[in-house]
């Protein structure tokens, strides 16, 4: 069975996925009583079939129960419509100059040094600043955001249970209280003096003629903070990692820079930043002739679906010209990622700025790279790289 907690598996879960998928695309893990879905069709179905697979996976008392991503229709439909207005193509495109400016600034700070930790110096601060600015939080508060986001991400460990899980739950409780106090102040400020930011929009928004509660605003704020930067951080880091691992593909990209959008789609498929999501069965459900009983936790493994040889030719080959590339790295159907246009834009601008400024780069250490701790996301926690003249 998959050992999600070992560094080796988190660095490279793909051979295990292959093995399990060819054994059976639907697998029951008895220790955690968790059902794994591993093939493209099964994963895609679970992500979109809200009638059979509910997204309400946290108990009503849990502090994530207000999150859009963990809600079902009809509530989900209303909340989603509300937030979609902030992520229209026009609103996202208007961020381009600012993203370019931030990318340049971050590189200016490190290029002279001759080396950098790509994650800490570039792929973390860029999306973090973008989402903080979008939400309307003061720049000075960003270190707090990073800390909060780390604690929220660590929640995915709680699936393994035990002492570590209890500690993480406690840390999350403390962080939620801190965030609530912080937000109450910001919300009050926005009520007094509205601004052109996401927080003002949330404060003024109405669903069925009712304002959002502070708890709902907090839920949005937490979700956007984590969804808005952790995932994009991993996309940027994974892209650089893929380029280092596949120099022929990088050379191809350098000679044809127009391939960048297609290269980004291939990174999303090949090293999907979000490897898995959660669902709960509403009734007995048959998938590939296996019956998953009602009320069970299901883990659709997106990272495995995106390497399914039934759907992708040469699934384990990193090919920046892959076309078509119907990956489901942003999910599928009613919960499809709201931030996908923003994530794609951030990746395109940051990577093109990086490749223009940095002619050559290699890993600065022979040691295997250290993976992020959270089990359902995939990417390095650190990636020391050295620039070459
Ligand atoms: C939903 C992945 C970036 C906001 C999702 C889902 C996936 C995903 C797989 C579907 C979850 C499900 O079906 O249960 C990613 C990846 C990203 C990324 C791989 C970057 C590479 C972003 C950004 C934002 C964002 C930048 C916001 C600024 C959201 C929200 C949802 C979501 C709000 C919930 C949508 C819903 O439940 O209707 N994302 N995401 N994501 N994402 Fe992203």
Boltz pocket constraint, residues with backbone or C-beta under 6 A from the ligand:
constraints:
  - pocket:
      binder: B
      contacts: [[A, 47], [A, 55], [A, 68], [A, 69], [A, 70], [A, 71], [A, 76], [A, 80], [A, 131], [A, 223], [A, 224], [A, 227], [A, 228], [A, 229], [A, 231], [A, 232], [A, 235], [A, 272], [A, 273], [A, 274], [A, 277], [A, 278], [A, 302], [A, 328], [A, 329], [A, 330], [A, 331], [A, 332], [A, 334], [A, 335], [A, 336], [A, 337], [A, 338], [A, 339], [A, 340], [A, 342], [A, 343]]
      max_distance: 6.0
